[in-house]
Amino acid sequence: MIYKVLYQANPKENPKREATKSLYVDAQTQAEVRDLIAENTDYTVEFIQPLAGKHLEFEQQEPDFKITEFNK
């Protein structure tokens, strides 16, 4: 399943909506997504959203849509 992760790139700053970024991860569960982010980045995760069906199709039309791959 594809998950959209909303995060703050700098964990030392207070979260600001304007600084929220997103990435897409292919994983089996939300727990696996959290583990991948924690093991490979310093990001502060705000929200993890599963994408499927029409919602996934909509996100895939975005020019910045790219699955982020981490070395497992």
C-alpha positions as CSV (number, residue, x, y, z in Angstrom):
1,M,0.0,0.0,0.0
2,I,1.1,3.5,-0.7
3,Y,1.2,6.0,2.3
4,K,1.5,9.7,2.2
5,V,3.6,11.0,5.0
6,L,3.3,14.6,6.2
7,Y,6.4,15.7,8.1
8,Q,8.6,18.5,9.4
9,A,12.2,18.3,8.1
10,N,13.8,20.1,11.0
11,P,13.0,18.4,14.4
12,K,14.6,21.3,16.3
13,E,12.1,23.9,15.1
14,N,8.5,24.2,16.2
15,P,6.2,22.7,13.6
16,K,4.6,25.2,11.2
17,R,2.0,24.4,8.7
18,E,3.9,26.3,6.0
19,A,6.9,24.1,6.5
20,T,5.1,20.8,6.2
21,K,6.4,18.6,3.5
22,S,5.2,15.3,2.1
23,L,6.7,12.1,0.8
24,Y,5.2,8.8,-0.4
25,V,6.2,5.3,0.9
26,D,5.2,1.9,-0.3
27,A,4.9,-0.3,2.8
28,Q,2.7,-3.0,4.4
29,T,1.6,-1.1,7.5
30,Q,1.6,2.4,9.0
31,A,3.9,1.0,11.7
32,E,6.4,-0.1,9.0
33,V,6.3,3.5,7.5
34,R,7.0,5.0,11.0
35,D,9.9,2.6,11.5
36,L,11.4,3.4,8.0
37,I,11.1,7.2,8.7
38,A,12.6,6.9,12.2
39,E,15.5,4.7,11.0
40,N,16.4,6.7,7.9
41,T,15.6,10.4,8.7
42,D,15.4,12.9,11.5
43,Y,11.9,14.0,10.3
44,T,9.1,14.8,12.7
45,V,6.1,12.8,11.4
46,E,2.8,14.7,11.6
47,F,0.5,12.4,9.8
48,I,0.5,9.1,7.8
49,Q,-2.3,8.6,5.4
50,P,-3.0,5.5,3.4
51,L,-3.8,6.1,-0.2
52,A,-6.0,3.9,-2.4
53,G,-8.4,4.1,-5.3
54,K,-9.3,7.6,-6.6
55,H,-7.3,9.3,-3.8
56,L,-4.1,7.5,-5.0
57,E,-4.9,8.3,-8.6
58,F,-5.3,12.0,-7.7
59,E,-2.0,12.1,-5.8
60,Q,-0.2,10.3,-8.7
61,Q,-1.2,13.2,-11.0
62,E,0.9,15.6,-8.9
63,P,4.2,16.5,-10.6
64,D,6.1,15.9,-7.3
65,F,4.7,12.4,-6.8
66,K,7.5,9.9,-6.3
67,I,7.8,6.9,-4.1
68,T,10.6,7.3,-1.6
69,E,12.7,4.2,-1.1
70,F,14.8,3.5,1.9
71,N,17.4,0.8,2.2
72,K,15.7,-1.9,4.2
